[in-house]
Amino acid sequence: MTNHFSTLTTMRLLTLATIVVLLAACSSRQGEDFCADHHLFHASHLDSIGKLDIEHSSNGTVGIGFSLPISIFKGAGDRPGQTIGQVEEILHEYDNVFSLQSEVSCNMSSSNVTSDANQINASYLVDCGAGARIEQIDVPLFDLVEQLDEVEAFVVTPATQKRFAISRRCERAIFRLQTRSDR
């Protein structure tokens, strides 16, 4: 009987030890994947990412605001990239910043690019017509501005709101940007 009891106890201890090792391995991996665990990193680099705000109204007008922190152009080290003036020129052409995929053709109404000591700001107004549905918004700016690694987007439509990030390092949009304690 003692032999059976000690074998059973040993098996339980081995099972418990295996579970502890597996849990420890899983918890040590959390935070290693920039894309999957982005909510752990996002708040720490908000001052070095672009911001894209898109508001699509029910009358078909799409207002787009884009800002880029000047800090990404300073201390780039081995990635010198473009100058602030070159980036301002890139931003003057709206199709360098975004392209709208819609069921109808959209027309650019206005655009404006300004900068100050802290950031470059661009705003665009597009008219897609009442009832037009925008299916997708592409951001080709990653191909044109070498220093840009990430853009946080906030999209508002008559039906919904979405907040997500697009990172050069990730294949898909990142929707979890906060830890539960940040909310």
N, C-alpha and C positions, 0 to 999 in steps of 0.2 A: 504494500500500500504506500509506503514511504517513497518507493521508487516511482510509482505512478504519479504521486503528488509532486515530486521534484521535477519530473519530466514535464508535467502540465505547467508548473510555475516557470520553468525555463522557457517553454514555448511562449507563454504570455509575455515574459520579459523580452524575449527576442522580437516578438510582434510589436510591443510597445517601443522598443529601441528603433525598429525599422520605421515606424510611424514618425517618431521624433526626428530621425535623420532626414526623412523625406520632407517634413514640414520645414526643417531648418534650411534644406537646399532650396525649397521653393521660395521661402522668405528672403534668402540672400540674393535671389535673382531679381526680386522686385527692385526697380530703379535702374537696372542695367540697360534696359531697352528704351532708348530715347523716344521712339514713336509710341510704343504700347504704354509706357509709363510717363507720358509727356506731362500729365497733370502734376507730377512731382518736380518738374523743371520749369514749367511755363512762367510762374510768377517771378522766378529769378532772372529772367531775361526779357521782361516786357519792355525795358528801355532800349532794346536793340532790335526790335522787329517792326515791320511795316504794319499799318492799320488800314483796312479797307472797309468802308461803311457803304452799304448799298440799300437804298430805299426805293422800292417799286410801288408806286401809288396805283389806286384803282383806275385813274384816268390815263394810265399808260406812261406816265413820266417816271424816269429812273434817275435818281440823284445819286451820284457816286463821289465819295470823298476818299482820298488816299493821303496818308502821311508817312513819312519816312524819317527816322531820327538821324540827325547829323552825326551822331556818335559812331555810326557804323562806317563812316568815311575816315575816321581818325584812328590811328593805331592799327591799321589793317595788316601790318607786318608783311608777310610774304604774299599777301593778296592785295596789291595796291588798287586794282580796279579803276573805276572812273572817278573823275572829280565831281564835286557838287554841281558845277555848271553843266557838265555833260549829262548828269542825271536829270537836271531840270529840263534840258532840251529833250531828253527821252520822254519825260512826263508830258510835254506839250502835245505829243501825239497820243491821243487817247487809245488808239489800237495797240500801242506799246504796253499799256497798263491793263486793259481788259478787252475782252470781246464777248458780246452777248449772243447766245444762240437762242433765237426766238422763232416763233412760227411766222412772224412778219419781219420786214426790214425795219430797223430802228435808225433814227436820224439824230446825229449829234446837234444839240441846240447851243451849248456853250461849254467852254473849258477855261480854267484859270489855274496858274501855277505860281506860288509864292514861296519864299523861304525866309527864315529868321535864324537866330543863333542856335536854335534847338532842333528845328525840323524843316523839311520841305513838305509843303501842302499842295495838293492838286484837287480840283473839284471839276466835275463833269456833269452835264445835264443832257439826258438822252430822251427822245420821245419815241416810244414804240406804238403809240395809239391805244385808245381805250380798249380794254378787254384782252390785250395782248398778253400772252403767257411766256415768260422767260424760262427756257428749259435748262440752260446751263450758262455759267459765267466762267470764262477761262482767264487766267492771269499769266500772260506771257512775259511779264516783267522779270521773272527769275532768269530767263535767257538773256536779258539785256543789262541787268545790274548785278555785277559779280559779288558785291558785298551783301546783297540781300539773301538771307538764309530762311527767313520765315515771315509770313503775313498772317495776322489775325483778322478774320473777316466777321462782320456782323451784317446779316442780310434780313431785311424786313420787307415783307410783301403783305397784301391785303389778307392773305390766309394764314401766314405763319411768320415766325422769327427763328433764325438759326445763328449760332455763334460757333465758329470753328477756326482752326489754324491750318495753314498750308505750309509745309516745311520742305525745303530742298532735300532733307534727309529721309523723308517718309514717302511711301508710295501712295498713301491715301490721306484724305482730310482727317484731321484730328478733332474729335468732338468733345472729348473729356479734357478740359483745360484747368480744372480746379480739383483740389482734394476736397473731401467732404468737410473738413474743418474750415476751408476758405469760403464756403458758400454762405 
